Amino acid sequence: MKRSTDRILTTHVGSLPRPDDLAQMLAARDRRELSDMAAFEARVANGIAEVVRQQTDTGIDVVNDGEWSKPDYSTYVKDRFTGFEGEATPQDPSRDMLEYPEFAPYRRGAGLTTIVRPKCNGPIAWKDFDAVKRDIDNLKHALSQVEGAATANSGATEVFVTAVSPGQVARFQGNVYYKSDEEYLWALGNVLKDEYKAIADAGFVLQLDCPDLGSGWNNQFRDLTLEEFRKVVDMHLEVLDAATKDIPADRMRLHLCWGNYEGPHNHDIPLSEIIEPVLRTRPQAISFEGANPRHEHEWAVFQETKLPDGKIVIPGVVDSTSNFIEHPELVAQRIERYADVVGRENVIAGVDCGFATFSGNPTVMPRIAWAKLASLVEGARIASRRLW
């Protein structure tokens, strides 16, 4: 990823609120009830051009396609891979929801229950790799339109594309075919590596979505001890590093997450317990939550854990589960804390997680989500003036 030597760059995590008509089409496609695929593909292409333009007009430096071709960030693989025709995977309750059942369902995270999540019941292979190519082509076309515009903020410093990690696929879509969790993970990595390489070869930064490394502790692996979970993290990262071994480290970023839902989060695993293996993994940049009330204090982790040479942090300085619009001054202060600890050139200002993790169920009201991004941009400008 590109470092800036004169200002703090801005980005976000991936998903952005889809228009109602596109969300309806995505839902119909997920249920296999979509009748006009050509109209869907045309709407996706037009939509990606819209969302890229809106990001650059807002002033975001490192942009993406908003994940507008997908119903969500992880289960999209069921439509692109063979082997996912099994019964639905039940949703694992989290530790905090078990403690506070009166808060269930997840409220803001309830969209998970509407997404089709079949278990893996056969060998995994590509059946629609063209979908990856369409995503890349749509984004390239959208960027060409933005670059040709004469607006004041029409340039993007860099472009990223999200792709799910093997561990996260396994977390949301169970396995009844492979003999072990480890075998399932390696099978997923062996296929996902083609998507990863295609994204990087297209000139984009690959973002690997890895909530399994944080949020997995709360639900899928809630019966494990901390020591046992650390071994799970190590295994997931080993598979991920193998799947990305042909991609330069500086063309990748990893997103770490504790679950993008409004809730207690009082059992989230501390960043300090998993940051060292995450920092040892191949991607150059690490994106993580740093704005919500459960994790904002964890900037201090980097006072004890040295950022390895060449690494970049992308802390969330805007929350993704609240409809509060952060004051730009608060955003600036959050950025400055990280800059003071790891160095200003090693910080890119980000968002805790996606604003629309599940299509049709945005975590934050769409217009407010864009206002929060505008506040992110202004906060980065304030911080830049003070840091340089």
C-alpha positions in Angstrom: 0.0 0.0 0.0 1.1 3.6 -0.6 2.4 5.5 2.4 1.8 9.2 2.5 4.6 11.6 3.5 2.5 14.7 3.8 -1.0 13.8 5.1 -3.1 11.1 6.6 -4.9 9.1 3.9 -8.5 7.8 4.4 -10.3 4.6 3.5 -13.1 2.3 4.8 -13.6 -1.4 5.3 -15.6 -2.4 2.3 -19.4 -2.6 2.3 -21.4 0.6 1.6 -25.2 0.9 1.7 -26.8 -0.3 -1.6 -29.7 1.4 -3.2 -33.1 -0.2 -2.4 -33.6 -1.6 -6.0 -30.1 -3.2 -6.0 -30.6 -4.7 -2.5 -33.9 -6.2 -3.7 -32.2 -7.8 -6.7 -29.3 -9.1 -4.6 -31.8 -10.7 -2.1 -33.8 -12.3 -5.0 -30.5 -13.6 -6.5 -29.5 -15.0 -3.1 -32.9 -16.9 -2.9 -32.4 -18.0 -6.5 -35.5 -16.2 -7.5 -33.9 -13.6 -9.8 -35.5 -13.8 -13.3 -33.5 -11.3 -15.3 -29.7 -11.9 -14.8 -28.8 -9.4 -17.6 -30.7 -6.6 -15.9 -29.0 -7.5 -12.6 -25.5 -7.4 -14.1 -26.2 -4.1 -15.8 -27.5 -2.6 -12.5 -24.4 -3.8 -10.6 -22.1 -2.3 -13.2 -23.9 1.1 -13.1 -24.1 0.9 -9.3 -20.4 0.4 -8.9 -19.7 3.5 -11.1 -22.1 5.4 -8.7 -20.5 4.2 -5.5 -16.9 4.9 -6.7 -17.9 8.4 -7.7 -19.5 9.0 -4.4 -16.5 7.9 -2.5 -14.1 10.1 -4.5 -16.5 13.1 -4.3 -16.6 12.6 -0.5 -12.8 12.7 -0.5 -11.9 9.1 0.4 -8.4 8.3 -0.8 -8.4 4.5 -0.9 -11.7 3.4 -2.5 -13.5 0.2 -3.6 -16.7 -1.1 -5.2 -18.7 -1.0 -2.0 -19.2 -4.8 -2.3 -22.3 -3.9 -4.4 -22.2 -7.1 -6.5 -22.5 -9.3 -3.4 -25.2 -10.0 -0.8 -22.6 -10.0 1.9 -18.8 -10.1 2.3 -18.4 -13.8 3.0 -21.1 -16.1 1.8 -20.9 -14.9 -1.8 -18.6 -17.9 -2.4 -21.5 -20.3 -2.3 -22.6 -19.0 -5.7 -19.1 -19.2 -7.2 -17.9 -22.5 -5.8 -19.1 -26.1 -6.1 -19.7 -28.0 -2.9 -22.1 -25.7 -1.2 -25.5 -27.4 -1.6 -26.0 -28.6 2.0 -28.6 -27.7 4.6 -28.4 -24.2 6.2 -25.7 -23.5 8.7 -27.3 -22.5 12.1 -26.1 -19.1 13.5 -23.8 -19.6 16.5 -24.9 -17.5 19.5 -22.1 -15.3 20.9 -21.0 -15.2 24.5 -22.5 -11.8 25.1 -25.8 -12.7 23.6 -25.9 -15.8 25.8 -25.3 -13.6 28.8 -27.8 -11.0 27.8 -30.5 -13.0 25.9 -33.0 -10.2 26.4 -31.0 -8.2 23.8 -31.3 -10.9 21.2 -31.8 -11.0 18.3 -28.8 -9.0 17.3 -30.8 -5.9 16.3 -28.3 -4.3 13.9 -26.8 -7.7 13.0 -30.1 -9.4 12.3 -29.4 -9.4 8.5 -27.3 -12.5 9.0 -30.4 -14.5 9.5 -31.7 -13.6 6.1 -28.6 -14.7 4.2 -28.6 -18.2 2.7 -25.7 -20.1 4.3 -25.5 -23.7 3.0 -23.0 -26.1 4.5 -20.2 -27.5 2.4 -21.3 -31.0 1.3 -19.0 -31.7 -1.6 -15.6 -31.0 -3.1 -14.8 -27.3 -3.4 -13.8 -25.9 -6.9 -14.6 -23.0 -9.1 -17.9 -23.0 -11.0 -18.1 -19.3 -11.7 -14.7 -17.6 -11.8 -16.1 -15.2 -14.3 -17.9 -13.5 -11.4 -14.5 -12.5 -10.1 -13.5 -11.2 -13.5 -16.8 -9.2 -13.7 -16.1 -7.6 -10.4 -12.6 -6.5 -11.6 -13.9 -5.3 -15.0 -16.7 -3.3 -13.4 -14.4 -1.6 -11.0 -11.9 -0.8 -13.7 -14.7 0.8 -15.8 -16.0 2.8 -12.9 -12.5 4.1 -12.1 -12.0 5.2 -15.8 -15.2 7.2 -15.6 -14.1 8.9 -12.3 -10.6 9.6 -13.6 -12.2 11.3 -16.7 -14.4 13.6 -14.6 -13.4 17.2 -13.8 -14.5 17.2 -10.2 -12.3 18.6 -7.5 -12.0 15.3 -5.6 -12.2 12.9 -8.5 -8.8 11.2 -7.9 -8.3 8.0 -5.8 -4.9 7.4 -4.3 -5.4 3.6 -4.4 -8.1 1.0 -4.9 -8.8 -2.1 -2.9 -11.0 -5.1 -3.4 -12.3 -7.3 -0.5 -12.2 -11.1 -0.5 -13.2 -13.5 2.3 -10.6 -15.5 4.2 -10.8 -19.3 4.4 -11.4 -19.1 8.1 -14.3 -16.8 7.7 -16.0 -19.0 5.1 -15.7 -21.9 7.5 -17.2 -19.8 10.3 -20.4 -18.9 8.5 -20.8 -22.0 6.3 -20.3 -25.3 8.1 -18.7 -28.5 6.7 -20.2 -32.0 6.4 -17.8 -33.2 3.6 -14.2 -32.7 4.7 -12.8 -34.9 7.4 -11.6 -32.1 9.7 -11.8 -28.3 10.1 -8.1 -28.1 9.0 -8.8 -30.1 5.8 -11.8 -27.8 5.1 -9.7 -24.7 5.5 -6.9 -25.9 3.2 -9.5 -26.8 0.6 -11.0 -23.3 0.8 -7.5 -21.7 0.6 -6.6 -23.7 -2.4 -9.5 -22.3 -4.3 -9.7 -18.8 -2.9 -6.0 -18.2 -3.8 -7.2 -17.8 -7.5 -9.5 -14.9 -6.5 -6.7 -13.3 -4.4 -4.2 -13.5 -7.2 -6.7 -12.1 -9.8 -7.4 -9.1 -7.6 -3.7 -8.4 -7.1 -2.8 -9.0 -10.7 -5.4 -6.4 -11.7 -3.5 -3.8 -9.9 -5.8 -3.5 -6.8 -4.9 -3.9 -3.2 -6.4 -7.2 -1.8 -8.3 -6.8 1.5 -8.6 -10.1 3.3 -11.6 -10.2 5.5 -10.8 -12.1 8.7 -13.4 -11.7 11.4 -12.7 -15.3 12.3 -9.5 -14.1 14.1 -11.4 -11.9 16.5 -15.1 -12.5 16.4 -14.6 -16.3 16.1 -13.7 -16.4 19.8 -17.1 -15.1 20.7 -19.2 -17.7 18.9 -17.8 -20.4 16.8 -15.0 -21.1 19.2 -16.6 -20.0 22.4 -16.0 -23.3 24.1 -12.2 -23.2 23.6 -9.7 -22.0 26.1 -7.6 -18.9 25.2 -4.6 -21.1 24.5 -6.7 -23.4 22.3 -8.1 -20.4 20.4 -4.6 -19.0 19.8 -3.8 -22.3 18.0 -6.8 -21.8 15.8 -5.7 -18.3 15.0 -2.2 -19.7 14.1 -3.7 -22.3 11.8 -6.0 -19.9 10.1 -3.1 -17.5 9.4 -0.9 -20.4 8.1 -3.6 -21.2 5.5 -4.0 -17.6 4.6 -0.3 -17.0 4.2 -0.1 -20.1 1.9 -3.0 -18.9 -0.2 -1.3 -15.5 -0.7 2.3 -16.6 -1.1 2.5 -15.4 -4.6 1.2 -11.9 -3.8 3.6 -9.1 -2.6 2.9 -8.1 1.0 2.5 -4.5 0.1 -0.4 -5.3 -2.2 -2.5 -6.7 0.7 -4.3 -5.6 3.8 -6.0 -7.7 6.5 -9.3 -6.7 8.3 -9.7 -7.9 11.8 -13.1 -7.6 13.4 -15.1 -8.6 16.6 -18.5 -8.6 15.0 -20.2 -5.6 13.3 -23.3 -5.5 15.5 -24.6 -3.2 18.3 -24.4 -5.3 21.5 -22.6 -5.7 24.7 -19.3 -7.1 23.3 -18.1 -7.6 26.9 -16.6 -10.9 25.9 -14.6 -9.7 22.9 -11.0 -11.1 23.0 -8.6 -8.3 23.7 -6.5 -7.1 20.7 -3.4 -7.7 22.8 -4.1 -11.4 22.8 -4.1 -11.8 19.0 -2.1 -8.8 17.6 1.3 -10.5 17.6 0.4 -13.4 15.2 -1.7 -11.0 13.1 1.3 -8.7 12.7 3.5 -11.7 11.7 1.2 -12.6 8.8 2.0 -11.5 5.3 -0.3 -8.5 4.5 1.4 -5.2 5.0 -1.6 -3.3 6.5 -3.8 -4.3 9.3 -7.3 -2.9 9.6 -9.1 -3.2 13.0 -11.8 -1.6 15.2 -10.6 1.4 17.1 -13.6 3.7 17.5 -16.3 1.8 19.3 -16.6 1.9 23.2 -15.2 -1.6 23.6 -12.0 -1.2 21.5 -11.2 2.5 21.4 -8.7 2.2 24.3 -6.6 -0.4 22.4 -4.5 2.2 20.7 -2.4 1.7 23.8 -1.6 -1.9 22.7 1.0 -0.4 20.3 2.8 1.2 23.2 3.8 -2.4 24.3 3.7 -4.2 20.9 6.1 -2.7 18.4 4.8 -2.3 14.9 7.1 -4.3 12.7 9.1 -2.4 10.0 7.1 -2.0 6.9 3.7 -2.5 8.5 0.8 -0.1 8.4 -2.2 0.2 10.7 -5.6 1.2 9.5 -7.5 1.8 12.8 -11.2 2.5 12.8 -11.6 6.1 13.8 -15.3 6.1 12.9 -17.8 3.6 14.4 -19.8 1.4 12.0 -22.7 0.4 14.4 -23.8 3.8 15.6 -25.8 6.6 13.9 -23.8 9.2 15.8 -21.8 11.3 13.3 -18.4 11.7 14.9 -17.1 15.2 15.3 -14.1 15.8 13.0 -12.1 16.9 15.9 -12.7 13.6 17.7 -11.7 11.8 14.5 -8.5 13.8 14.4 -7.7 13.0 18.0 -8.1 9.3 17.4 -5.8 9.5 14.4 -3.2 11.4 16.4 -3.1 8.8 19.1 -2.0 6.2 16.7 0.4 8.5 14.8 2.1 9.4 18.1 2.7 5.7 18.9 3.5 4.1 15.5 4.5 7.1 13.4 2.3 9.3 11.2 3.5 7.6 7.9 2.3 4.3 9.2 -1.3 5.3 9.8 -4.3 5.3 7.4 -7.6 6.5 8.9 -10.4 3.9 8.5 -13.7 2.7 9.8 -14.4 0.0 12.3 -16.2 -2.2 9.8 -18.6 -2.1 6.9 -21.6 0.2 6.9 -23.8 -2.5 5.1 -22.3 -5.9 6.0 -25.5 -7.5 4.8 -27.3 -6.1 1.7 -30.7 -4.7 2.5 -29.8 -4.4 6.2 -27.4 -1.4 6.6 -25.8 -1.1 10.0 -26.1 2.7 9.8 -28.7 4.7 7.9 -27.3 5.3 4.4 -27.2 9.1 4.4 -25.7 9.0 7.9 -23.0 6.5 6.7 -21.9 9.0 4.0 -21.9 11.8 6.5 -19.7 9.8 8.8 -17.3 9.2 5.9 -17.2 13.0 5.3 -16.4 13.5 8.9 -13.6 10.9 8.6 -12.1 12.9 5.7 -12.3 16.3 7.6 -10.9 14.7 10.7 -7.9 13.4 8.7 -7.4 16.9 7.3 -7.3 18.3 10.8 -4.9 15.7 12.0 -2.7 16.2 9.0 -2.3 19.9 9.6 -1.2 19.2 13.2 1.0 16.2 12.4 3.0 17.9 9.5 
